[in-house]
Amino acid sequence: MATVNASRDEVRAMVTALFVTNAALDRARRQKKGASTLSLLQVVAATRGIRPSEIATAQDVHPSQVTRQVRELEHLGLVQITADAADGRSCRVTLTPAGSGELEALTEEGLNRFGRFVADWEPEEVRMLTSLLQKLEASKAAVAARQRPPSGRHWARPSA
């Protein structure tokens, strides 16, 4: 195990706080209409012409949930669904101009909500939290890269 400067209790408190925050965000995304719509629109906006299966993977939900939500957003005119020329069994989802407008409106609503959460914080505290979360993500990526098994077939690798 790697040497840690923080105590085990400090790490436990951090993990608990992160899990509570993550669970609340995930619950909002799954249960609140605006949050789930925002989440789907963000995924669609990030990858023009994305397949529903890719949306499900990005959101870590069952594909049937994406299918229902995409159909609803298509009915509302927020996304456009077109046949996938490369795979006749699938389709591609893109934002419409109305979808881009809804994405912007929901993003503003979310920023306003989070702004209320930190309304009594000092600007430096907001910057510090941002910096620490970015540092945590970079650390997680570095550890994952070190722990990733070598690519390729194990039997084709040169032996040590």
N, C-alpha and C positions, 0 to 999 in steps of 0.2 A: 504494500500500500504506500502511496506517495506521502511524503511529509506535508503536513498542513500547518500553516501558521495559526489559523483560527482553531479554537477549541471545538471538540466534538459537539458540545452543547450549542455553540454559536452556529455551527454548520446545520445542526438539527433545527434551530429556530429559523434560519434562513430558508431551509427547504420547506418547512411548514408554512411559512409566509408565502413562498412562491406557489406552493400547491393550492393554498386557499385562494390566492389571487387568480391562478390559472383556472381553477374549478369555477369560480364566479364568472370569468370571461367566457369560458366554454358553455356554461349554463345559459348565459345571456344570448350567445350565438345560436344555441339550439332552441331556445324557448321564446325569444323576443323577435317578432316579425322583422322589425327594422334591422336588428343586429344580424339575423341570418341572411336577409336580403343584401345588406352591406357586404358581408363576408363572401357571398357568391359573386356579387358584382365585382368585388376586388379581384377575385381569382380570374374571372372572365376578362377583365380589363388588362390583367398582367400578361395574358397569353391570347392573342387574337386568334379566333377560330379554334378554341379548345374543345376537346371531346368531353362529353359528360363523365366518362370513366376517369379522365384526368382531373376533373373537378372533384369527384368523389375522393380520389387519392389525396388531393391537396387539402381537402377539408376533413379527411379521415372520417367519412360517413359512408353508409351503404349507398350503392348506386341508385337504388330505387328512390331514396330520399332526394337525390339530385334530379332525377327524372321528373318527379312531381314539382319540385321548385322551379326548374327550368321551364316547364310547361306553363306554370302560373306566371312567371316573369315574361314569357313570350305573349301570353294573353294580355298582359298589361302593357305590352309594347316596349319593354325594357331590354329584351334580348331578341336576336334573330337566330333562327335555327335553319341551317342549310345542310343538304346531304354532303357526306364526306366522300369526295371523289376517289380517294385512295382506299376506302373501306365502305362498301355499300351497306354494311350492317350498322354503321355508326353515323353520327352527324357532327356538325361543328357549331359552336355557340359563340356569337359575337355580341357586343354591346350595340344598341341603337343609340341615336342621339338622345332620346328620352332616357335611356339607361345610363348614359354618361351624366346627364343632369341629375338623375336620382342618386347616382354614386356620389356626386359632389355634395348634394343636399344631405345625404346620410352621413357622409364624412364630417361635414360641418357640425351636424347634430352630435356626433360622437366626440368631436373635439371640444364642443361646448360642455358636454357632460363631464369629460375628463378634466376640463378646466375648472369645473365646480368642485371636483374631488380634491384638487390641489390649490384651491383659491386662497387658502391661508398659509401656503408654503412660501418660502423665500425662493426667488428665481434660481439661486444657486442650488437649492435642494432639488428642484426639478432637473436641472442640468446634471447634478450628481447622480440621481437615479437613472437618468438616460445613459450616462457614461458607464455606470456599473452594470446595467442590463446589457449594454453592447459588449462590455468586457466579458461578462458571463457567457454570452453567445460565442464570442471568439475563443474562449477557453474550452467550451464544450466542443467546438469544431476541431480544435487542436488535439484534444484527448481522443475524440472519435477517429481522427486521421491516424493517430499513433496506434490505436487498437484495431484498425481495419486489417483484416487478413490480406496477405498479398494477393494480387489479382492473377487470374489465369488458372489453369489446371494444376493442382498440387503435384501431380505426377510428372508434369512437364517442366517444373522448376528445377534449376540446378541444385544439387544437394550440397549442404554445407560442409 
